[in-house]
Amino acid sequence: MKTKNTKNFIISTSYLIAFVLFSLMITFIDVKPIGPEESFVGFATLNGWMHNLFGINRTLYNITDWASILAVFIALGFAILGLCQWIKRRSLFKVDRSILLLGGFYSIVFTAYLFFEFFIVNYRPILIDGFLEASYPSSTTMLVMCIMPTAMMQFSRLIINNKARNIVNTICGIFTGLMVIGRLLSGVHWFTDILGGVLLSAGLVMFYFTMNEQIDSKKHKQ
């Protein structure tokens, strides 16, 4: 188990390092003013080509925007579960460690979102209500790809019935894939925004998975 956890930690760290390096590359490589109001964009040739290929689909933009609320409600549900356990067990330290870890994970995701709202790498390829908005990494992609996979891990713990668990997790997986694809095809993000969101989410989720595996291994030893 120790070797497996070490391998998982290396994988999660690799994803996060790849995200950092990719972010730096976007800042310096092929930076041109191809965005609205001549905003500068890294990997301009690739991003411009992809944007022209898919165009802008406002319907998909609105659908993915509203659908992302489902992920928020799922995160809120786990927060309420943790709060109920806290109240019932009368101690924060008696809340399931996996739920506490999930709360910490959500905090990290939110911090990452705020960081890139202030330290802007790219602006969106379109104006939103007449204004430039931060675009990297895609916040919707990051939100869905962080919340849904970790929710699937929790559902695997909480849903006893195998058939019900498989159905729920399959729906979550399909929803995640459709949201990422829909966000790309909507044209409200550059291609590198989506890719950056995928890399960051993969690293964070893998780190959460690794920590959960450590919790499980400690339980088995007790």
C-alpha positions in Angstrom: 0.0 0.0 0.0 2.9 2.4 0.8 4.4 1.8 -2.6 1.0 2.5 -4.3 0.5 5.7 -2.3 4.0 6.9 -3.3 3.2 6.2 -6.9 -0.1 8.1 -6.7 1.6 11.0 -5.0 4.2 11.1 -7.8 1.4 11.1 -10.4 -0.5 14.0 -8.6 2.7 16.0 -8.2 3.5 15.4 -11.9 0.2 16.8 -13.0 0.6 19.9 -10.8 4.1 20.5 -12.1 2.9 20.1 -15.6 0.2 22.7 -14.9 2.7 25.2 -13.5 5.0 24.7 -16.5 2.2 24.9 -18.9 1.0 28.1 -17.3 4.5 29.6 -17.6 4.6 28.6 -21.3 1.3 30.3 -22.0 2.7 33.5 -20.4 5.8 33.6 -22.7 5.2 31.5 -25.9 3.6 32.9 -29.0 1.9 35.8 -27.1 -0.2 38.0 -29.4 -3.1 40.4 -29.1 -5.7 38.2 -30.7 -8.3 38.6 -27.9 -11.1 41.2 -27.5 -9.8 44.8 -27.1 -6.4 43.5 -28.3 -5.9 41.4 -25.2 -2.8 39.3 -25.3 -3.1 35.5 -25.5 -0.4 32.8 -25.2 -0.1 30.0 -27.8 -2.0 32.5 -30.0 -1.6 30.5 -33.2 -3.1 27.3 -31.7 -5.8 29.1 -29.7 -6.8 31.3 -32.6 -7.1 28.3 -34.9 -9.2 26.3 -32.3 -11.4 29.3 -31.7 -12.1 29.8 -35.4 -12.7 26.1 -35.8 -15.4 25.9 -33.1 -16.7 29.4 -33.2 -19.0 30.7 -30.5 -22.1 28.9 -29.3 -24.0 31.0 -26.7 -26.5 28.2 -26.2 -23.8 25.8 -25.0 -22.3 28.5 -22.9 -25.6 29.1 -21.1 -26.3 25.3 -20.7 -22.9 24.6 -19.2 -23.1 27.7 -17.0 -26.5 26.5 -15.5 -25.5 22.9 -15.4 -22.4 23.7 -13.3 -24.8 24.6 -10.5 -25.4 20.9 -10.1 -21.7 20.5 -9.0 -22.1 23.3 -6.6 -25.2 21.7 -5.0 -23.3 18.4 -4.7 -20.4 20.1 -2.9 -23.0 21.9 -0.7 -24.5 18.5 0.1 -21.3 17.1 1.3 -20.7 20.2 3.4 -24.1 19.7 5.0 -23.3 16.1 5.6 -20.1 17.1 7.4 -22.0 19.7 9.5 -24.6 17.1 10.5 -21.9 14.7 11.6 -20.3 17.4 13.6 -23.5 18.3 15.4 -24.5 14.7 16.0 -21.1 13.6 17.2 -20.4 16.8 19.1 -16.9 17.1 17.8 -15.3 18.2 14.6 -12.6 15.6 15.0 -15.3 12.8 15.0 -16.5 13.8 11.5 -15.4 11.2 8.9 -11.9 12.0 8.0 -12.7 11.6 4.3 -15.4 14.3 4.6 -13.0 16.6 6.5 -10.4 16.0 3.8 -13.0 16.9 1.2 -13.7 20.2 2.9 -10.0 21.0 2.8 -9.9 20.0 -0.9 -12.8 22.4 -1.7 -10.9 25.2 0.1 -7.8 24.5 -2.1 -10.0 24.6 -5.3 -11.6 27.9 -4.2 -8.2 29.4 -3.4 -6.9 28.4 -6.8 -9.9 30.0 -8.4 -9.4 33.3 -6.5 -5.6 33.2 -7.3 -6.3 33.2 -11.1 -9.0 35.9 -10.8 -6.3 38.3 -9.5 -3.3 37.0 -11.4 -4.7 36.8 -14.9 -3.0 34.7 -17.5 -5.5 35.0 -20.3 -8.8 36.9 -20.9 -11.8 35.2 -22.5 -12.0 35.2 -26.4 -15.3 37.1 -26.0 -16.6 39.9 -23.9 -19.0 39.0 -21.1 -21.6 41.7 -20.7 -19.2 44.1 -22.4 -16.3 43.3 -20.1 -13.1 41.3 -20.3 -13.1 38.4 -17.9 -10.3 36.1 -16.7 -10.3 32.9 -18.7 -7.3 30.7 -17.5 -7.8 28.1 -16.3 -11.5 27.5 -17.2 -13.2 27.9 -13.8 -16.2 25.8 -14.9 -13.9 23.0 -16.1 -12.0 23.1 -12.8 -15.2 23.2 -10.8 -16.8 20.2 -12.5 -13.6 18.2 -12.8 -12.8 18.7 -9.1 -16.2 18.2 -7.6 -17.6 15.4 -9.6 -14.7 12.9 -9.4 -14.3 13.4 -5.7 -18.1 13.1 -5.3 -17.8 9.7 -7.1 -15.2 8.6 -4.6 -17.6 9.6 -1.8 -20.6 7.9 -3.4 -18.4 4.7 -3.6 -18.2 4.9 0.2 -21.7 6.0 1.0 -23.9 4.1 -1.5 -24.1 0.4 -0.3 -26.0 -1.0 -3.2 -23.6 -1.9 -6.1 -26.1 -1.3 -8.9 -27.2 2.1 -7.5 -23.6 3.1 -6.9 -22.5 2.2 -10.4 -25.4 4.1 -12.0 -24.8 7.2 -10.0 -21.1 7.2 -10.7 -21.6 6.5 -14.4 -24.0 9.5 -14.6 -21.4 11.7 -12.8 -18.7 10.6 -15.2 -20.8 11.2 -18.3 -21.8 14.6 -16.9 -18.2 15.6 -16.3 -17.1 14.6 -19.8 -20.1 16.5 -21.4 -19.4 19.6 -19.4 -15.8 19.8 -20.4 -16.6 19.1 -24.1 -19.5 21.6 -24.0 -17.3 24.3 -22.5 -14.7 23.8 -25.2 -17.3 23.8 -28.0 -19.1 26.9 -26.6 -16.1 29.1 -27.6 -16.1 31.1 -24.4 -12.6 29.9 -23.5 -9.4 29.4 -25.3 -8.3 25.8 -25.9 -5.4 26.3 -23.4 -7.9 27.5 -20.8 -9.6 24.1 -20.9 -6.4 22.1 -21.0 -5.0 24.1 -18.0 -8.2 23.4 -16.1 -7.9 19.7 -16.8 -4.3 19.5 -15.7 -4.9 21.4 -12.5 -8.0 19.4 -11.6 -6.3 16.1 -12.4 -3.4 17.0 -10.0 -5.7 18.1 -7.2 -8.1 15.2 -7.5 -5.3 12.7 -7.7 -3.8 14.2 -4.5 -7.2 13.9 -2.8 -7.4 10.3 -3.9 -3.9 9.6 -2.5 -4.8 11.1 0.8 -8.0 9.1 1.0 -6.1 5.9 0.3 -3.8 6.7 3.2 -6.8 7.2 5.5 -8.2 3.8 4.4 -4.9 2.1 4.9 -4.6 3.5 8.5 -8.1 2.3 9.2 -7.3 -1.3 8.1 -4.2 -1.2 10.4 -6.2 -0.2 13.5 
